[in-house]
Amino acid sequence: MTKTIRAHTNIALIKYWGKADSQLRLPLMSSLSMTLDKFYTDTQITNSSTTNEFYLNGSKQTGNSAQRVFTYIKKLQAKFGVSGNLIVKSTNHVPTAAGLASSSSAFAALAGAFCEHYHIKVSQTELSRLARLGSGSASRSIFGGFAIWQKGTTDESSYAYALTEKPKMDLQLLAIELNQLPKDLPSTAGMQQAQTSPFFKPWLARNEAELNTMINAIKANDFSSLGQQAELNAMEMHAINLSANPGFTYFEPNTLRAIKLVQQLRNSGIECYCTIDAGPNVKVLCQLRNVKEITSRFMSEFQNVKIIHASFGTGISCLN
Ligand code: 2P0
């Protein structure tokens, strides 16, 4: 029976936004993420008697997304000395390419399904390294709870590990889906362009200190400190995009309205923070007691907005 591998997406609280080596996907900075329960990818791999095929949510893919999957498969086949054409079937329970990091769950599940298909036994660390070769953020989706991707300097030393897979913290995430369209500028190009900002290097120099602040907040079960650091790190990333040469932004007018609403809520005593990835959607970090109030404020501010309430997800798993 064909196995189904499930990997959850993650949201970076300390962002990965720059590559030291684009072939190996070695990052310029270490990053830290929360794995999410509500967003995930299920992937199955079987043999194909003809060519490689990739199906996403039941429809056969051609073009860039299929090519990226086939290139990745060929890379892993060469690495492990295995061959054959494959049929990859993925179901994405994530709005694809809308800044909710669908590539993190996609390539983590694909790495897991590949190893399962060829009966290749790997450790979680090795699986994280394999996932990284498909998409940087996928390295963190091997683990549940909070994961840290240590940047490393080589293929062997750049991988993620779990800081804690069962966090004690009351940490909720509200994904405010302001826009479901695929983003204009893919992450790989965005993070390359960002390096032209005069603020990129100073930001990089802060990475270790910001990561430590976040680790300490998690260890101390300090939601306020986690939220402040997450929002600061996200705003730094987006300030760098705006100040690149030429500058660019993933923000839409509604993104700014959402940021302001988070600030207003906070000023009125409802503690919440936001983080934003390579897309216009805003993710609100809060605690359980405030979920209802924050949701209703967003519903009245934005017409037809979709809000998904998520919390901690688990690491990669085999469903059958
Ligand atoms: C992150 N993002 O740490 C950051 C924050 C988006 C903003 O990782 O080029 O799809 O495939 O390694 O993982 C999105 O980039 O990039 C991402 P590639 P990826 O989650």
Residues whose N, C-alpha, C, O or C-beta is under 5 A from the ligand:
A	BS01	2P0	A12 I14 K15 Y16 R25 S31 S103 G134 S135 G136 S137 A138 S187 T188 D277 A278
